[in-house]
Amino acid sequence: MLRAILESTAVSPGEAFVVGDMEIDAQFARAAGCRVALVPGGSRTAEELAAVDADVLLQSLAELPAWLARERAPGPGRTAAARALESPPR
């Protein structure tokens, strides 16, 4: 389903970022080749989500804009996730 959405919007998986609050959300994102941010919510705690393969574990959605801004900032401290956030040339 996610791949179909990406295709219909002409967005590559490397340009997409899925935000979720459960393991299945991370699996959904990874299966489509997308990055993933997890945020503890109603069904999972931060401790439970810490073991899940995600690019970032945030404490609240309010942290997402600042995290994205840090990841996109130039400099030697950038992570692989930051480099993945850069849009490929079109």
C-alpha positions as a printed Julia matrix, in Angstrom:
90×3 Matrix{Float64}:
  0.0    0.0     0.0
  2.76   2.46    0.9
  4.64   1.68   -2.3
  1.48   2.44   -4.31
  1.07   5.77   -2.53
  4.71   6.66   -3.18
  4.41   5.71   -6.84
  1.2    7.66   -7.34
  2.77  10.78   -5.81
  6.15  10.35   -7.57
  7.97  10.23   -4.23
 10.86   7.82   -3.85
 11.1    5.69   -0.71
 14.31   7.53    0.21
 12.38  10.8     0.29
  9.57   9.47    2.48
  9.44   9.29    6.25
  6.85   7.27    8.17
  5.9    8.29   11.7
  4.28   5.68   13.9
  3.79   4.41   17.42
  4.06   0.63   17.02
  6.45  -2.03   15.74
  4.16  -2.69   12.77
  4.6    0.92   11.67
  8.37   0.45   11.51
  7.96  -2.83    9.62
  5.52  -1.15    7.21
  8.02   1.65    6.52
 11.05  -0.61    6.16
  9.21  -2.99    3.81
  8.69  -0.07    1.45
 12.27   1.2     1.86
 11.3    4.27    3.87
 12.78   5.84    6.96
 10.83   5.7    10.2
 10.37   7.76   13.35
  8.64   6.2    16.32
  6.78   8.08   19.04
  5.4    6.38   22.15
  1.64   6.48   22.1
 -1.37   4.74   23.48
 -0.2    1.18   22.95
  3.62   1.24   23.3
  5.99   2.86   25.76
  9.35   4.39   24.89
 11.03   1.42   26.56
  9.15  -1.01   24.32
  9.91   0.99   21.17
 13.62   1.32   22.0
 14.21  -2.22   20.7
 12.53  -1.52   17.34
 14.54  -0.73   14.18
 13.82   2.98   13.65
 15.81   6.0    12.53
 14.74   7.89   15.63
 12.69   7.39   18.77
 11.07  10.66   19.78
  9.31  11.33   23.06
  6.55  13.35   21.37
  5.48  14.48   17.91
  6.43  18.01   18.91
 10.09  16.91   18.64
  9.8   15.89   14.97
 10.34  19.32   13.31
 13.45  20.06   15.38
 14.87  16.59   14.74
 14.35  16.95   11.0
 15.99  20.39   11.07
 19.04  18.99   12.91
 19.29  16.08   10.51
 19.22  18.39    7.5
 21.81  20.8     8.91
 25.2   20.66    7.19
 28.23  19.63    9.17
 30.43  16.73   10.22
 28.01  15.5    12.89
 25.36  14.53   10.37
 24.22  10.93   10.51
 23.43   8.48    7.75
 19.78   9.32    8.35
 20.57  12.96    7.67
 22.23  12.12    4.37
 19.21   9.99    3.45
 16.95  12.99    4.0
 18.58  14.85    1.14
 16.47  14.71   -1.98
 18.11  13.0    -4.92
 18.64  15.12   -8.03
 15.71  15.04  -10.45
